[in-house]
């Protein structure tokens, strides 16, 4: 008869000891897994942060201005030197054009004189200056046959005026009627006759005068001054060979700031506390030699406006 299995006291003691030692191992294994997961997560997060920081650094580097090397600086200096040379060549070309050194000259218009004139005098006038024009015609400016004889001596005198803002209105018609009767107008078709357009008028006048007449001098005169015509002709004859001459009334002295007084200056405040003019050319009478007038004509598209004091 088989007996029932029995366990000795020693076996029971070893089994209970194994159970006690397996529990700490499981706990340690669990904490090891948790620690591994934590470290792996931190490493992954650090990798993402490093990638993000690298992208930001790359963008900042691209946005920062490039540090020029010596070769780059030499290239920039070379470009600036080339620009300077181009500007000098353009100035030489403009001077050559003004002196007539052109391979293909545009033909003179039919209205231009066939022979060289001494001077073309343009008297500035406006739509409301009919009485002033009659005063001019009765004083130093000849009329009729006397005007034609003066042109035979090489001097052309014309009243200079633009067109009305409303082309073809009564203002334009009155000027056309007066011109057909007196034949002493030079009408600037491309210029609008207005007070605010006066700085541009001188550019249009010199440019158009050069295209219509071949003269040694081109003169702008205001309609509020008297001119010693014979004395002016003598002065121009004496200076005929001056290719780049500028002659103008020079103005300096005290600035009149009280309205109503003679020679009142509306912009007196621009001259500082001393209220005195720096020496500059006044616009009442302005004489340019042929070369200077040709320069204005050649560069008329680049010259937005010409102030009389800029020509001094």
MARVO-982267 format. One record per residue: x, y, z of N, C-alpha, C in turn. Coordinates in Angstrom, 3 decimals. Example, Ala and Ser with C-alpha at 12.3 -4.5 7.8 and 13.67 -1.06 7.14 Angstrom:
! MARVO-982267
n.east:n.north:n.up:ca.east:ca.north:ca.up:c.east:c.north:c.up
13.190:-5.690:7.800:12.300:-4.500:7.800:13.200:-3.300:7.800
12.850:-2.250:7.080:13.670:-1.060:7.140:12.900:0.030:7.870
//
This chain:
! MARVO-982267
n.east:n.north:n.up:ca.east:ca.north:ca.up:c.east:c.north:c.up
0.877:-1.178:0.000:0.000:0.000:0.000:0.905:1.215:0.000
0.613:2.026:-1.034:1.451:3.216:-1.185:1.070:4.228:-0.137
2.080:4.860:0.317:1.791:5.871:1.321:1.559:7.255:0.716
0.953:8.137:1.421:0.684:9.513:0.964:1.982:10.289:0.888
2.070:11.194:-0.179:3.300:11.995:-0.280:3.447:12.905:0.918
4.604:12.956:1.349:4.864:13.773:2.530:6.027:14.697:2.234
6.086:15.804:2.856:7.171:16.785:2.706:7.849:16.936:4.023
9.091:17.025:3.850:9.854:17.154:5.059:9.882:18.616:5.484
10.348:18.895:6.617:10.434:20.251:7.177:11.453:21.085:6.413
12.467:20.457:5.868:13.518:21.178:5.118:12.994:21.676:3.779
12.194:20.832:3.094:11.632:21.229:1.791:10.678:22.407:1.938
9.861:22.377:2.957:8.913:23.488:3.144:9.647:24.800:3.409
10.756:24.717:4.103:11.525:25.932:4.414:12.162:26.527:3.149
12.694:25.687:2.255:13.321:26.185:1.004:12.293:26.776:0.065
11.112:26.196:0.000:10.067:26.728:-0.895:9.607:28.108:-0.436
9.401:28.261:0.837:8.983:29.590:1.326:10.088:30.634:1.110
11.321:30.166:1.177:12.435:31.113:0.920:12.460:31.578:-0.529
12.161:30.716:-1.499:12.111:31.091:-2.926:11.003:32.110:-3.189
9.878:31.920:-2.519:8.772:32.872:-2.714:9.151:34.253:-2.203
9.881:34.273:-1.095:10.269:35.572:-0.541:11.291:36.284:-1.437
12.216:35.559:-2.079:13.241:36.178:-2.936:12.711:36.584:-4.291
11.663:36.024:-4.846:11.119:36.369:-6.181:10.362:37.695:-6.156
9.773:38.080:-5.083:9.007:39.337:-5.029:9.896:40.559:-5.200
11.042:40.675:-4.519:11.916:41.841:-4.764:12.454:41.892:-6.190
12.683:40.747:-6.771:13.178:40.729:-8.156:12.154:41.306:-9.112
10.926:40.924:-8.904:9.861:41.469:-9.759:9.737:42.980:-9.595
9.833:43.447:-8.373:9.741:44.891:-8.123:10.889:45.632:-8.787
12.096:45.065:-8.660:13.254:45.690:-9.284:13.145:45.693:-10.808
12.624:44.613:-11.333:12.447:44.552:-12.791:11.436:45.589:-13.256
10.365:45.762:-12.480:9.341:46.745:-12.845:9.931:48.166:-12.851
10.668:48.483:-11.780:11.258:49.820:-11.705:12.324:50.035:-12.775
13.009:48.970:-13.147:14.003:49.069:-14.225:13.330:49.411:-15.551
12.200:48.757:-15.800:11.447:49.067:-17.050:10.960:50.511:-17.052
10.444:50.948:-15.907:9.965:52.333:-15.827:11.107:53.319:-16.048
12.244:53.025:-15.425:13.395:53.918:-15.593:13.880:53.937:-17.035
13.882:52.764:-17.673:14.310:52.699:-19.076:13.380:53.518:-19.970
12.052:53.354:-19.724:11.093:54.139:-20.507:11.280:55.638:-20.286
11.561:56.046:-19.065:11.749:57.467:-18.759:12.990:58.015:-19.474
14.082:57.261:-19.385:15.318:57.707:-20.039:15.147:57.761:-21.555
14.481:56.723:-22.109:14.255:56.713:-23.562:13.399:57.907:-23.991
12.376:58.217:-23.182:11.534:59.373:-23.512:12.292:60.684:-23.455
13.147:60.816:-22.444:13.935:62.052:-22.345:14.914:62.177:-23.505
15.542:61.060:-23.857:16.466:61.096:-24.988:15.746:61.465:-26.283
14.554:60.925:-26.482:13.778:61.253:-27.691:13.377:62.727:-27.689
12.955:63.220:-26.507:12.571:64.628:-26.402:13.768:65.541:-26.637
14.930:65.179:-26.084:16.136:65.975:-26.306:16.529:65.990:-27.777
16.349:64.861:-28.437:16.658:64.807:-29.876:15.750:65.740:-30.670
14.468:65.776:-30.331:13.536:66.680:-31.003:13.904:68.136:-30.731
14.274:68.442:-29.481:14.665:69.817:-29.144:15.918:70.237:-29.897
16.876:69.304:-29.984:18.096:69.622:-30.723:17.796:69.870:-32.195
16.898:69.086:-32.745:16.521:69.280:-34.146:15.849:70.635:-34.353
14.945:71.003:-33.428:14.261:72.297:-33.521:15.248:73.457:-33.385
16.164:73.343:-32.422:17.162:74.392:-32.235:18.086:74.508:-33.445
18.419:73.387:-34.064:19.266:73.415:-35.263:18.563:74.138:-36.406
17.264:73.897:-36.564:16.508:74.591:-37.618:16.443:76.096:-37.361
16.203:76.472:-36.094:16.163:77.896:-35.770:17.521:78.555:-36.000
18.581:77.878:-35.632:19.919:78.424:-35.843:20.218:78.582:-37.328
19.779:77.639:-38.125:19.993:77.718:-39.565:19.255:78.908:-40.167
18.021:79.112:-39.707:17.255:80.260:-40.202:17.913:81.576:-39.812
18.384:81.687:-38.586:19.043:82.920:-38.149:20.314:83.194:-38.927
21.051:82.116:-39.217:22.273:82.287:-39.994:21.960:82.791:-41.398
20.872:82.272:-41.982:20.489:82.718:-43.321:20.045:84.170:-43.332
19.405:84.614:-42.226:18.919:85.990:-42.170:20.030:86.984:-41.856
21.075:86.566:-41.207:22.158:87.480:-40.846:22.884:87.945:-42.095
23.313:89.221:-42.119:24.029:89.715:-43.291:25.326:88.956:-43.505
25.611:88.772:-44.761:26.813:88.037:-45.116:28.053:88.875:-44.814
29.026:88.235:-44.202:30.287:88.912:-43.925:31.095:88.970:-45.217
31.385:90.214:-45.668:32.090:90.369:-46.934:33.549:89.968:-46.786
33.991:89.177:-47.708:35.406:88.837:-47.755:36.163:89.938:-48.487
37.469:89.793:-48.529:38.289:90.787:-49.235:37.933:90.801:-50.718
37.668:89.606:-51.284:37.300:89.548:-52.696:35.975:90.254:-52.949
35.011:90.063:-52.022:33.717:90.739:-52.175:33.872:92.251:-52.108
34.692:92.727:-51.160:34.894:94.165:-51.027:35.563:94.742:-52.275
36.531:94.022:-52.822:37.179:94.486:-54.056:36.185:94.531:-55.205
35.264:93.571:-55.236:34.253:93.569:-56.285:33.332:94.777:-56.155
32.920:95.092:-54.911:32.063:96.265:-54.684:32.777:97.543:-55.095
34.040:97.660:-54.708:34.804:98.845:-55.079:34.973:98.933:-56.583
35.151:97.800:-57.226:35.260:97.800:-58.684:33.984:98.258:-59.347
32.828:97.840:-58.804:31.539:98.284:-59.364:31.363:99.783:-59.191
31.743:100.298:-58.010:31.622:101.736:-57.786:32.534:102.515:-58.735
33.740:102.003:-58.952:34.651:102.667:-59.883:34.096:102.627:-61.300
33.468:101.497:-61.647:32.866:101.392:-62.978:31.707:102.369:-63.135
30.878:102.505:-62.077:29.774:103.471:-62.120:30.306:104.896:-62.295
31.409:105.207:-61.586:31.995:106.543:-61.717:32.483:106.777:-63.150
33.113:105.776:-63.734:33.595:105.933:-65.103:32.450:106.093:-66.099
31.362:105.329:-65.859:30.196:105.457:-66.740:29.615:106.858:-66.651
29.529:107.394:-65.413:29.014:108.758:-65.240:29.908:109.770:-65.960
31.223:109.599:-65.872:32.138:110.516:-66.555:31.972:110.427:-68.063
31.810:109.211:-68.585:31.615:109.040:-70.033:30.313:109.683:-70.483
29.241:109.527:-69.668:27.963:110.155:-70.017:28.088:111.673:-70.044
28.854:112.237:-69.098:29.052:113.685:-69.094:29.850:114.131:-70.318
30.873:113.346:-70.674:31.646:113.680:-71.875:30.783:113.587:-73.128
29.909:112.572:-73.165:29.027:112.419:-74.317:28.052:113.580:-74.416
27.519:114.000:-73.258:26.596:115.138:-73.258:27.297:116.403:-73.729
28.533:116.608:-73.269:29.295:117.772:-73.705:29.559:117.722:-75.204
29.896:116.527:-75.701:30.142:116.393:-77.139:28.885:116.685:-77.948
27.742:116.207:-77.430:26.488:116.489:-78.129:26.189:117.978:-78.134
26.432:118.625:-76.991:26.144:120.061:-76.911:27.044:120.870:-77.829
28.226:120.355:-78.135:29.155:121.070:-79.008:28.984:120.688:-80.475
28.023:119.806:-80.740:27.718:119.490:-82.129:28.449:118.297:-82.690
29.150:117.530:-81.863:29.885:116.370:-82.358:28.953:115.168:-82.406
28.048:115.194:-83.340:27.093:114.114:-83.520:27.212:113.564:-84.938
27.161:112.248:-85.042:27.281:111.652:-86.366:26.040:111.904:-87.196
24.890:111.847:-86.556:23.625:112.065:-87.266:22.899:113.216:-86.592
22.954:114.368:-87.175:22.275:115.539:-86.630:20.838:115.560:-87.114
19.905:115.895:-86.216:18.529:116.084:-86.641:18.416:117.363:-87.435
17.676:117.351:-88.539:17.556:118.567:-89.336:16.827:119.658:-88.585
17.215:120.887:-88.807:16.535:122.029:-88.216:15.131:122.139:-88.785
14.204:122.637:-87.973:12.833:122.807:-88.440:12.780:123.912:-89.482
11.698:123.919:-90.232:11.549:124.895:-91.305:11.525:126.316:-90.780
11.075:126.493:-89.514:10.981:127.835:-88.959:12.329:128.366:-88.479
13.323:127.489:-88.401:14.610:127.931:-87.893:15.352:128.725:-88.937
16.227:129.585:-88.444:16.991:130.436:-89.356:18.087:129.624:-90.032
18.376:129.944:-91.290:19.391:129.229:-92.039:20.791:129.683:-91.644
20.933:130.868:-91.088:22.246:131.340:-90.703:22.327:131.481:-89.189
23.544:131.591:-88.724:23.783:131.663:-87.291:23.270:132.987:-86.727
22.513:132.897:-85.646:22.005:134.081:-84.966:22.901:134.428:-83.792
22.860:135.685:-83.403:23.591:136.095:-82.219:22.835:135.704:-80.963
21.541:135.955:-80.913:20.784:135.697:-79.685:19.316:135.480:-79.997
18.699:134.662:-79.152:17.243:134.482:-79.126:16.777:134.950:-77.758
15.937:135.977:-77.750:15.465:136.576:-76.498:14.006:136.190:-76.296
13.742:135.513:-75.203:12.374:135.137:-74.859:11.864:135.976:-73.707
10.796:136.720:-73.949:10.189:137.572:-72.924:9.026:136.804:-72.302
9.153:136.468:-71.025:8.095:135.714:-70.352:6.836:136.564:-70.239
5.720:135.966:-70.594:4.443:136.656:-70.496:3.379:135.659:-70.073
2.203:136.191:-69.739:1.087:135.354:-69.311:-0.191:135.753:-69.997
-1.266:135.035:-69.689:-2.544:135.314:-70.347:-3.097:136.689:-69.965
-2.801:137.138:-68.760:-3.350:138.421:-68.324:-2.391:139.584:-68.476
-1.397:139.459:-69.360:-0.366:140.502:-69.485:-0.444:141.237:-70.822
-1.638:141.429:-71.345:-1.791:142.103:-72.632:-1.254:143.534:-72.580
-1.567:144.263:-71.504:-1.104:145.651:-71.388:0.415:145.708:-71.261
1.006:144.785:-70.534:2.466:144.752:-70.419:3.113:144.500:-71.776
2.505:143.622:-72.561:3.075:143.337:-73.886:3.023:144.567:-74.778
1.932:145.303:-74.720:1.844:146.534:-75.514:2.867:147.562:-75.054
3.114:147.602:-73.730:4.143:148.513:-73.220:5.520:148.106:-73.733
5.785:146.826:-73.772:7.055:146.333:-74.298:7.208:146.704:-75.762
6.154:146.498:-76.512:6.227:146.783:-77.952:6.430:148.268:-78.229
6.047:149.099:-77.276:6.228:150.526:-77.473:7.495:151.072:-76.875
8.294:150.190:-76.206:9.531:150.663:-75.570:10.743:150.059:-76.261
11.429:149.115:-75.612:12.688:148.605:-76.157:12.500:147.486:-77.169
11.336:146.864:-77.201:11.111:145.761:-78.139:10.495:146.293:-79.426
11.175:146.103:-80.575:10.616:146.600:-81.832:9.378:145.814:-82.251
8.647:146.348:-83.206:7.462:145.678:-83.731:7.440:145.813:-85.251
6.694:144.909:-85.884:6.509:144.999:-87.337:7.804:144.862:-88.112
8.035:145.802:-89.033:9.231:145.771:-89.886:10.508:145.942:-89.072
10.447:146.728:-87.995:11.638:146.913:-87.161:12.059:145.595:-86.508
11.079:144.755:-86.176:11.401:143.453:-85.592:12.088:142.560:-86.621
11.630:142.641:-87.885:12.258:141.853:-88.945:13.685:142.342:-89.224
13.910:143.634:-89.193:15.263:144.160:-89.413:16.204:143.733:-88.285
15.655:143.679:-87.062:16.480:143.219:-85.948:16.876:141.755:-86.144
15.973:140.957:-86.680:16.306:139.557:-86.940:17.374:139.439:-88.016
17.393:140.382:-88.966:18.447:140.368:-89.976:19.807:140.653:-89.364
19.825:141.351:-88.235:21.074:141.597:-87.504:21.477:140.399:-86.637
20.602:139.408:-86.549:20.913:138.193:-85.804:20.309:138.115:-84.426
19.277:138.913:-84.153:18.631:138.902:-82.833:17.138:138.650:-83.012
16.638:137.605:-82.382:15.222:137.249:-82.430:14.613:137.518:-81.063
13.480:138.217:-81.042:12.771:138.491:-79.786:11.348:137.959:-79.909
10.927:137.186:-78.926:9.586:136.619:-78.919:9.027:136.636:-77.496
7.708:136.838:-77.403:7.005:136.616:-76.147:6.825:135.113:-75.963
7.167:134.612:-74.772:7.109:133.177:-74.502:5.924:132.876:-73.595
5.093:131.950:-74.038:3.907:131.583:-73.265:3.543:130.141:-73.571
2.942:129.461:-72.588:2.484:128.096:-72.781:1.025:128.057:-73.182
0.425:126.915:-73.002:-0.977:126.725:-73.339:-1.819:126.659:-72.072
-3.100:126.932:-72.245:-4.029:126.894:-71.122:-4.237:125.453:-70.665
-4.630:125.301:-69.397:-4.939:123.962:-68.884:-6.108:123.352:-69.644
-7.021:124.193:-70.095:-8.144:123.754:-70.933:-7.818:124.116:-72.382
-7.173:123.216:-73.066:-6.687:123.504:-74.412:-7.817:123.988:-75.321
-7.505:125.061:-76.057:-8.458:125.577:-77.024:-9.515:126.500:-76.457
-9.379:126.901:-75.181:-10.387:127.787:-74.611:-10.131:129.231:-75.039
-10.843:130.159:-74.431:-10.741:131.562:-74.837:-9.345:132.122:-74.610
-8.646:131.654:-73.574:-7.289:132.136:-73.319:-6.359:131.781:-74.480
-6.424:130.554:-74.929:-5.594:130.131:-76.061:-5.993:130.861:-77.332
-7.267:131.046:-77.538:-7.737:131.708:-78.769:-7.271:133.162:-78.809
-7.312:133.849:-77.689:-6.867:135.247:-77.663:-5.375:135.351:-77.987
-4.582:134.429:-77.461:-3.145:134.450:-77.762:-2.916:134.152:-79.241
-3.628:133.188:-79.781:-3.473:132.859:-81.202:-3.863:134.043:-82.087
-4.925:134.744:-81.717:-5.354:135.910:-82.500:-4.313:137.030:-82.421
-3.786:137.256:-81.214:-2.768:138.292:-81.051:-1.491:137.927:-81.811
-1.147:136.656:-81.807:0.056:136.213:-82.513:-0.105:136.330:-84.028
-1.282:136.012:-84.538:-1.503:136.128:-85.982:-1.434:137.580:-86.446
-1.720:138.500:-85.540:-1.667:139.914:-85.874:-0.269:140.497:-85.692
0.388:140.175:-84.573:1.677:140.779:-84.250:2.864:139.915:-84.674
2.675:138.598:-84.715:3.730:137.650:-85.120:4.991:137.800:-84.250
4.789:137.888:-82.965:5.935:138.020:-82.062:5.812:137.104:-80.838
5.144:135.938:-81.012:4.988:134.979:-79.930:5.804:133.717:-80.220
6.266:133.100:-79.153:6.841:131.771:-79.215:6.038:130.915:-78.239
5.125:130.114:-78.767:4.185:129.357:-77.947:4.764:127.983:-77.637
4.850:127.668:-76.356:5.347:126.360:-75.900:4.160:125.400:-75.831
4.029:124.582:-76.857:2.871:123.696:-76.950:2.846:122.654:-75.841
3.997:122.226:-75.371:4.036:121.178:-74.355:4.026:121.670:-72.928
3.858:122.972:-72.745:3.908:123.539:-71.392:2.562:124.133:-71.018
2.142:123.876:-69.780:0.900:124.453:-69.264:1.219:125.759:-68.553
0.614:126.833:-69.016:0.881:128.151:-68.443:0.115:128.299:-67.132
0.852:128.183:-66.024:0.272:128.314:-64.692:1.368:128.756:-63.739
0.979:129.389:-62.655:1.955:129.921:-61.704:2.819:128.817:-61.107
2.198:127.680:-60.787:2.963:126.598:-60.169:3.867:125.867:-61.156
3.699:126.140:-62.449:4.522:125.476:-63.473:5.668:126.361:-63.963
5.867:127.518:-63.350:6.926:128.427:-63.800:8.327:127.812:-63.731
8.667:127.030:-62.686:10.015:126.440:-62.688:10.284:125.540:-63.884
9.228:124.921:-64.451:9.415:124.058:-65.611:9.445:124.844:-66.919
8.933:126.055:-66.893:8.811:126.827:-68.124:10.174:127.131:-68.728
11.160:127.399:-67.880:12.476:127.744:-68.402:13.103:126.558:-69.118
12.848:125.339:-68.622:13.355:124.157:-69.308:12.724:124.027:-70.684
11.417:124.192:-70.760:10.726:124.096:-72.045:11.196:125.186:-73.011
11.418:126.383:-72.478:11.829:127.484:-73.354:13.195:127.226:-73.969
14.204:126.936:-73.139:15.545:126.730:-73.675:15.587:125.540:-74.619
14.892:124.475:-74.274:14.891:123.290:-75.122:14.231:123.574:-76.471
13.079:124.237:-76.439:12.385:124.539:-77.692:13.131:125.574:-78.513
13.765:126.551:-77.860:14.508:127.582:-78.587:15.698:126.978:-79.321
16.389:126.049:-78.664:17.530:125.390:-79.308:17.077:124.611:-80.537
15.923:123.987:-80.460:15.422:123.203:-81.581:14.922:124.069:-82.728
14.584:125.323:-82.463:14.024:126.188:-83.507:15.030:127.175:-84.089
16.018:127.582:-83.292:16.988:128.567:-83.781:18.403:128.124:-83.417
19.331:128.417:-84.300:20.749:128.178:-84.043:21.381:129.518:-83.693
21.628:129.716:-82.411:22.123:131.012:-81.942:23.305:130.816:-81.001
24.047:131.913:-80.798:25.165:131.883:-79.859:24.688:131.969:-78.415
23.592:132.704:-78.184:23.079:132.897:-76.834:21.562:132.754:-76.831
21.055:132.290:-75.699:19.614:132.177:-75.486:19.292:132.899:-74.185
18.334:133.816:-74.247:18.105:134.766:-73.152:16.655:134.678:-72.695
16.482:134.664:-71.389:15.157:134.737:-70.781:15.023:136.074:-70.066
13.935:136.809:-70.339:13.695:138.132:-69.751:12.288:138.169:-69.185
12.131:138.699:-67.981:10.792:138.906:-67.423:10.142:140.126:-68.063
8.823:140.167:-68.008:8.098:141.266:-68.664:7.917:142.474:-67.752
8.666:142.540:-66.657:8.543:143.694:-65.755:9.838:144.495:-65.668
10.752:144.316:-66.614:11.999:145.078:-66.620:12.226:145.679:-67.999
12.990:146.758:-68.046:13.399:147.374:-69.312:14.823:146.947:-69.643
15.085:146.769:-70.912:16.388:146.287:-71.362:16.994:147.294:-72.331
18.259:147.597:-72.117:19.017:148.391:-73.088:19.431:147.439:-74.207
18.638:147.382:-75.257:18.834:146.376:-76.294:20.185:146.517:-76.983
20.567:147.738:-77.352:21.855:147.931:-78.019:23.018:147.591:-77.098
22.887:147.949:-75.827:23.925:147.590:-74.873:24.028:146.076:-74.700
22.887:145.399:-74.700:22.876:143.941:-74.586:23.525:143.296:-75.804
23.201:143.803:-76.985:23.801:143.261:-78.214:25.316:143.451:-78.188
25.771:144.614:-77.740:27.214:144.859:-77.652:27.893:143.905:-76.681
27.234:143.631:-75.543:27.778:142.694:-74.565:27.897:141.297:-75.157
26.881:140.875:-75.880:26.904:139.534:-76.463:27.944:139.423:-77.576
28.106:140.475:-78.339:29.136:140.467:-79.391:30.519:140.317:-78.767
30.722:140.958:-77.624:32.014:140.888:-76.956:32.280:139.492:-76.395
31.224:138.774:-76.031:31.367:137.450:-75.424:31.002:136.324:-76.390
31.027:136.588:-77.658:30.562:135.619:-78.644:31.328:134.295:-78.571
32.590:134.310:-78.272:33.421:133.104:-78.299:33.420:132.340:-76.968
32.639:132.768:-76.005:32.560:132.058:-74.734:31.541:130.925:-74.848
32.059:129.699:-74.913:31.190:128.554:-75.191:30.301:128.169:-74.016
30.766:128.393:-72.787:29.998:127.973:-71.609:29.730:129.172:-70.697
29.215:130.219:-71.277:28.975:131.447:-70.513:27.600:131.427:-69.873
27.555:131.926:-68.665:26.292:132.186:-67.971:26.323:133.620:-67.492
25.305:134.369:-67.835:25.211:135.764:-67.432:23.844:135.966:-66.796
23.822:136.501:-65.595:22.556:136.733:-64.930:22.685:137.793:-63.870
21.581:138.379:-63.508:21.567:139.365:-62.427:21.805:138.645:-61.105
22.763:139.124:-60.347:23.090:138.522:-59.063:22.393:139.286:-57.943
21.887:138.554:-56.991:21.081:139.149:-55.929:21.668:138.790:-54.570
21.748:139.783:-53.687:22.191:139.561:-52.319:21.677:140.713:-51.463
21.895:140.618:-50.145:21.474:141.710:-49.275:20.344:141.320:-48.352
19.658:142.323:-47.833:18.627:142.117:-46.818:17.362:141.523:-47.432
16.739:140.639:-46.679:15.468:140.034:-47.071:14.336:140.847:-46.467
13.443:141.339:-47.293:12.304:142.135:-46.832:11.210:141.183:-46.369
10.895:141.207:-45.073:9.925:140.278:-44.493:8.580:140.934:-44.190
8.448:142.240:-44.398:7.195:142.939:-44.096:6.354:143.042:-45.365
5.207:142.402:-45.320:4.323:142.375:-46.482:3.835:143.791:-46.815
3.809:144.086:-48.094:3.398:145.407:-48.552:4.555:146.288:-48.953
5.762:145.987:-48.464:6.928:146.772:-48.833:7.494:146.306:-50.168
8.296:147.177:-50.786:8.916:146.844:-52.054:9.896:145.680:-51.873
9.886:144.753:-52.817:10.743:143.567:-52.811:10.421:142.639:-51.635
9.139:142.583:-51.273:8.721:141.679:-50.208:9.020:140.230:-50.601
9.609:139.494:-49.671:9.957:138.087:-49.901:8.958:137.202:-49.164
8.035:136.504:-49.881:7.028:135.673:-49.207:7.646:134.542:-48.377
8.800:134.045:-48.757:9.430:132.949:-48.033:10.637:133.451:-47.231
10.472:134.603:-46.588:11.561:135.214:-45.831:12.045:134.331:-44.690
11.164:133.491:-44.155:11.520:132.671:-43.002:12.562:131.608:-43.345
12.782:131.352:-44.612:13.760:130.341:-45.000:15.200:130.832:-44.873
15.396:132.133:-44.658:16.734:132.709:-44.676:17.323:132.910:-43.282
16.710:132.334:-42.251:17.281:132.362:-40.911:17.035:133.669:-40.188
17.681:133.795:-39.039:17.485:134.967:-38.182:18.087:136.231:-38.786
19.185:136.080:-39.534:19.827:137.277:-40.091:19.020:137.874:-41.245
18.186:137.050:-41.872:17.330:137.506:-42.971:18.134:138.245:-44.050
19.111:137.551:-44.591:19.907:138.121:-45.677:20.086:137.076:-46.765
20.035:137.545:-48.011:20.206:136.650:-49.153:21.669:136.224:-49.283
21.879:134.959:-49.583:23.184:134.565:-50.078:23.270:135.006:-51.543
24.453:135.214:-52.035:24.610:135.711:-53.399:24.166:134.644:-54.395
23.183:134.989:-55.212:22.632:134.027:-56.163:22.118:134.759:-57.392
21.852:133.987:-58.422:21.347:134.556:-59.681:19.861:134.809:-59.569
19.448:135.992:-59.940:18.032:136.344:-59.945:17.426:135.992:-61.294
16.120:135.839:-61.326:15.480:135.347:-62.539:14.998:136.400:-63.505
15.244:137.678:-63.243:14.726:138.715:-64.141:15.382:138.675:-65.509
16.673:138.395:-65.547:17.402:138.331:-66.807:18.395:137.183:-66.721
18.358:136.308:-67.700:19.184:135.111:-67.683:19.699:134.841:-69.084
21.008:134.700:-69.220:21.630:134.476:-70.521:22.460:133.194:-70.457
22.213:132.300:-71.381:22.986:131.076:-71.489:23.648:131.012:-72.858
24.882:130.547:-72.879:25.544:130.325:-74.160:24.964:129.089:-74.830
25.374:128.884:-76.050:24.811:127.798:-76.858:25.009:126.438:-76.190
26.210:126.175:-75.677:26.494:124.863:-75.108:25.629:124.563:-73.896
25.429:125.543:-73.025:24.592:125.316:-71.848:23.134:125.089:-72.239
22.665:125.844:-73.219:21.290:125.643:-73.680:21.128:124.269:-74.334
22.150:123.839:-75.088:22.109:122.503:-75.688:22.136:121.418:-74.618
22.845:121.663:-73.543:22.873:120.689:-72.450:21.467:120.486:-71.877
20.743:121.577:-71.677:19.367:121.473:-71.181:18.497:120.720:-72.167
18.669:120.999:-73.438:17.876:120.316:-74.454:18.195:118.827:-74.493
19.474:118.483:-74.404:19.869:117.080:-74.467:19.366:116.293:-73.270
19.334:116.932:-72.102:18.948:116.243:-70.869:17.554:116.632:-70.402
16.731:117.098:-71.294:15.420:117.606:-70.889:14.531:116.524:-70.271
14.719:115.267:-70.678:13.889:114.204:-70.125:14.305:113.852:-68.705
15.558:114.104:-68.347:16.037:113.804:-67.002:15.841:114.976:-66.051
15.769:116.184:-66.611:15.620:117.370:-65.774:14.146:117.578:-65.483
13.751:117.304:-64.226:12.351:117.480:-63.860:11.956:118.943:-63.886
12.809:119.800:-63.319:12.554:121.230:-63.348:13.874:121.944:-63.123
13.955:123.168:-63.558:15.170:123.953:-63.418:14.833:125.231:-62.679
15.434:125.403:-61.535:15.288:126.657:-60.816:16.399:127.599:-61.250
16.080:128.861:-61.350:17.053:129.811:-61.884:18.308:129.846:-61.046
18.176:129.701:-59.724:19.371:129.762:-58.890:20.233:128.503:-59.031
19.674:127.408:-59.586:20.475:126.215:-59.835:21.392:126.413:-61.037
21.043:127.320:-61.903:21.847:127.538:-63.105:23.054:128.408:-62.827
23.092:129.036:-61.680:24.230:129.876:-61.357:25.440:129.050:-60.969
//
